[in-house]
Amino acid sequence: MTNEQAPTTPQHDSAKQRVALLIIDMINDFDFGGGRALHDRALATVEPILALRRAIELAGHPVIYVNDNFGEWHSERWRLVDRALERHSRVSEQLRPADDDYFIIKPQFSGFYATNLPVLLPKLGVDRLVLTGMAADICVLFTAADAHMRDYELWIPEDAVAARTPERRRWALEIMKQSMGAEVRPTNRLSLAAWSKQSKTMANPPSKPKTKAKRKA
């Protein structure tokens, strides 16, 4: 498979007004212990992620895949995609990236660690992130923590992230909500447009009018 429409970015950082959808570790062959169970839980997140993708594209915002390299240090996006498809990953089949999607390969849990993501987001003018994918208690959690430390507003829809057990997903979402101020409502209770408006207001609160000090008589 070839990438004929490779996405480009401006040379300089853009004004911050955009949202990016991050799809984390969903290009995956699930060839590890507990992988089959995680695959089935991840499969339940596909429709919410696709709905978010449609909304993001309609609004003109970027889609960014952030994916593990699975120990293949010479790998690139299409090798990872082909490997997952060859092993019949239904998750990857339904969420395969388009040619013009951005694709970041990460060596560790966080999408920010030793990757181009911290450089890419400012160039795209992104100041708000929607995190989806897996695992909620590992790579999503670590990526959320790094994003929070960089002052990104976060929405991590509970129906768009998966973990090996419901309990692990639940406590990870609670940490991201309570410790990082993330929005975690599911996609059937919050739309991208509503969250975008809400998060923009939180990031840029209206300034209070200045009052003149009264002179003493």
Rosetta blueprint (number, residue, H / E / L):
1 M L
2 T L
3 N L
4 E L
5 Q L
6 A L
7 P L
8 T L
9 T L
10 P L
11 Q L
12 H L
13 D L
14 S L
15 A L
16 K L
17 Q L
18 R E
19 V E
20 A E
21 L E
22 L E
23 I E
24 I E
25 D L
26 M L
27 I L
28 N L
29 D L
30 F L
31 D L
32 F L
33 G L
34 G L
35 G H
36 R H
37 A H
38 L H
39 H H
40 D H
41 R H
42 A H
43 L H
44 A L
45 T L
46 V H
47 E H
48 P H
49 I H
50 L H
51 A H
52 L H
53 R H
54 R H
55 A H
56 I H
57 E H
58 L H
59 A L
60 G L
61 H L
62 P L
63 V E
64 I E
65 Y E
66 V E
67 N E
68 D E
69 N L
70 F L
71 G L
72 E L
73 W L
74 H L
75 S L
76 E L
77 R H
78 W H
79 R H
80 L H
81 V H
82 D H
83 R H
84 A H
85 L H
86 E H
87 R L
88 H L
89 S L
90 R H
91 V H
92 S H
93 E H
94 Q H
95 L L
96 R L
97 P L
98 A L
99 D L
100 D L
101 D L
102 Y E
103 F E
104 I E
105 I E
106 K E
107 P L
108 Q L
109 F L
110 S L
111 G L
112 F L
113 Y L
114 A L
115 T L
116 N L
117 L H
118 P H
119 V H
120 L H
121 L H
122 P H
123 K H
124 L H
125 G L
126 V E
127 D E
128 R E
129 L E
130 V E
131 L E
132 T E
133 G E
134 M E
135 A L
136 A L
137 D L
138 I L
139 C H
140 V H
141 L H
142 F H
143 T H
144 A H
145 A H
146 D H
147 A H
148 H H
149 M H
150 R L
151 D L
152 Y L
153 E E
154 L E
155 W E
156 I L
157 P L
158 E H
159 D H
160 A H
161 V E
162 A E
163 A L
164 R L
165 T L
166 P H
167 E H
168 R H
169 R H
170 R H
171 W H
172 A H
173 L H
174 E H
175 I H
176 M H
177 K H
178 Q H
179 S H
180 M H
181 G L
182 A L
183 E E
184 V L
185 R L
186 P L
187 T L
188 N L
189 R L
190 L L
191 S L
192 L H
193 A H
194 A H
195 W H
196 S H
197 K H
198 Q H
199 S H
200 K H
201 T H
202 M H
203 A H
204 N L
205 P L
206 P L
207 S L
208 K L
209 P L
210 K L
211 T L
212 K L
213 A L
214 K L
215 R L
216 K L
217 A L
